[in-house]
Amino acid sequence: MSNTEKVYEQAGVAMTCRGYAEYEAMFHIQPGEFDGKTILDVAAGASSFAAESAERGWTVTAADPMYELPHGRIYKHGLKEIEQSTAKLRRIQDVLDMSFYGNLETHQRQRYLNLERFLNDYRKDVEREKRTYVASALPHLSFPDEAFDVVLCSHFLFLYADQFSEQFHAEALRELVRVCRGQVRIYPLVSLQWESSSYLDALLARLEEQFPVKCERLESRLPFIPGSNTQLCISRLE
């Protein structure tokens, strides 16, 4: 089997269980860069980024449709998915860049830790005056215009190019810009077939016509899957 045939097989959208260190790498977050800023993590899944960011004094809201579910169902689904995803990654591990994680065992162990940290925070969320975990999904988010300084979206847009249309991506990009008054960051920019989007340039050109924004491809430091060393940054010019 050639490297181009060794793709990640996925039906539906996977639950993500990533942690702060991965966010820091994939979005190339600099020390103190988000201090005092309001942050929205879109399609956050069971990531522990919001929980770990709160420990740093950051204000993070996580959005995902699965937050309509009780924590017990999320936990069971998360455990099953971590097991399944590790098995799928093992079949294609020779095309993966393991420099960040070291090996698949460490990768899997960190997923379990991130899931536990997320769930501990998710259970407490009902007691908060302002919710951290909001059930909401692209392409229509339940937040006001320009509500956040920073909007992050990882492992959703462009990754599932075979499941979501060009029109969906166009609407989703506009929505991310709508709720942001600062910068939108999206990672990765390749699909699960390791292919770059054929319509990304056209979408960004239209976005720059519709909004006062600047779109740039910038460095990412989480080169895990082939072609994933770039993030998209959309900056408000106002």
SVG drawing of the C-alpha trace seen along z (x, -y; Angstrom):
<svg xmlns="http://www.w3.org/2000/svg" viewBox="-29 -50 39 52">
<polyline fill="none" stroke="black" stroke-width="0.4" points="0.0,0.0 1.4,-3.4 1.5,-6.4 -1.2,-8.1 -3.5,-5.1 -2.8,-5.2 -5.5,-7.6 -7.4,-7.9 -10.8,-6.2 -13.6,-8.0 -17.4,-7.8 -19.0,-10.9 -17.2,-13.5 -14.8,-12.3 -14.9,-13.5 -11.7,-15.4 -9.9,-14.9 -7.0,-17.3 -5.2,-19.3 -3.7,-22.7 -0.2,-21.7 -1.6,-20.6 -3.6,-23.8 -0.4,-25.8 1.4,-23.9 -1.1,-23.8 -2.1,-27.4 1.4,-28.5 0.2,-30.4 2.9,-32.7 3.4,-33.2 0.8,-35.7 -0.7,-36.1 -4.3,-35.4 -4.0,-37.1 -7.1,-39.3 -8.8,-38.0 -12.2,-36.2 -11.7,-33.0 -14.2,-30.7 -13.2,-27.1 -15.5,-25.8 -16.1,-22.1 -14.2,-21.7 -15.5,-18.2 -14.0,-16.6 -10.9,-18.7 -9.4,-20.0 -8.3,-23.3 -11.1,-25.3 -10.4,-23.7 -6.6,-24.1 -7.0,-27.7 -9.1,-28.6 -6.2,-27.6 -4.2,-30.2 -6.8,-32.9 -8.1,-32.9 -11.8,-33.2 -12.7,-30.4 -16.1,-29.3 -16.3,-25.9 -19.0,-25.2 -20.0,-21.8 -23.4,-20.1 -22.5,-17.2 -22.8,-19.4 -26.5,-18.6 -25.5,-15.2 -24.9,-14.1 -21.3,-13.6 -21.8,-9.8 -22.7,-9.4 -19.8,-11.6 -17.4,-9.6 -18.5,-6.3 -18.3,-7.6 -14.9,-9.1 -13.4,-5.9 -14.7,-4.0 -13.4,-6.5 -10.0,-6.8 -9.6,-3.0 -10.9,-3.0 -8.8,-6.0 -5.6,-4.5 -6.2,-1.3 -6.7,-3.3 -3.6,-5.4 -1.5,-2.3 -2.4,-1.0 -1.0,-4.2 1.6,-5.2 4.5,-5.1 3.0,-8.2 2.5,-10.1 5.0,-12.6 5.3,-11.5 7.8,-14.1 5.3,-15.9 3.9,-12.9 6.8,-10.5 4.8,-7.4 1.2,-6.2 1.1,-4.9 1.9,-8.4 -0.7,-9.8 -3.4,-7.5 -2.5,-8.0 -2.7,-11.8 -6.2,-11.4 -7.5,-9.6 -6.0,-12.3 -7.6,-15.1 -11.0,-13.3 -10.9,-13.0 -9.9,-16.6 -12.6,-17.8 -15.3,-15.7 -14.3,-17.0 -14.8,-20.5 -17.9,-19.7 -19.6,-18.2 -19.0,-21.5 -20.3,-23.7 -23.9,-23.6 -22.9,-25.4 -21.3,-28.4 -23.1,-31.7 -21.8,-31.8 -21.6,-28.5 -18.3,-27.4 -19.7,-24.6 -22.4,-25.7 -24.3,-23.4 -23.8,-25.1 -22.7,-24.0 -21.5,-25.5 -22.7,-27.0 -25.0,-28.8 -23.5,-29.6 -25.6,-30.9 -23.4,-33.9 -23.8,-37.7 -21.7,-39.5 -18.1,-40.1 -18.5,-38.5 -14.9,-37.1 -11.4,-38.4 -10.1,-35.0 -12.0,-32.1 -10.3,-28.7 -11.5,-25.8 -9.4,-22.6 -9.9,-19.3 -13.2,-20.1 -13.3,-22.5 -11.4,-21.2 -10.6,-18.0 -14.0,-16.5 -14.0,-17.7 -15.7,-14.6 -18.6,-15.1 -19.2,-18.8 -19.7,-20.8 -18.0,-23.9 -21.2,-25.8 -21.1,-24.6 -17.5,-25.7 -18.3,-29.1 -21.1,-29.6 -19.0,-28.3 -16.1,-30.7 -18.5,-33.7 -20.0,-32.6 -16.6,-32.3 -15.8,-35.8 -19.2,-37.1 -18.7,-36.2 -15.0,-37.4 -13.7,-40.9 -10.0,-39.9 -8.6,-36.8 -9.9,-33.4 -7.5,-30.5 -8.3,-27.2 -6.2,-24.0 -5.4,-21.8 -6.0,-22.8 -5.9,-19.2 -8.5,-16.5 -8.3,-13.0 -7.1,-12.0 -4.1,-14.4 -5.4,-16.7 -5.5,-20.5 -8.9,-22.0 -9.5,-22.8 -11.8,-25.7 -10.0,-27.3 -8.4,-30.1 -11.7,-31.1 -13.5,-31.0 -10.9,-33.3 -11.0,-35.7 -14.8,-36.0 -14.4,-36.4 -12.1,-39.3 -14.6,-40.9 -17.4,-40.5 -15.6,-41.5 -12.7,-43.8 -10.3,-40.9 -6.9,-39.6 -6.5,-35.9 -3.0,-34.3 -1.5,-30.8 0.9,-30.8 3.1,-28.3 1.7,-25.5 3.9,-23.4 1.9,-20.2 2.9,-18.3 1.2,-15.1 -0.7,-14.2 0.9,-14.7 0.7,-18.4 -0.5,-19.7 2.2,-22.3 0.0,-25.3 -2.9,-27.1 -5.3,-29.6 -5.4,-33.0 -8.2,-35.4 -7.6,-38.8 -10.1,-41.6 -8.8,-44.9 -11.1,-47.2"/>
</svg>
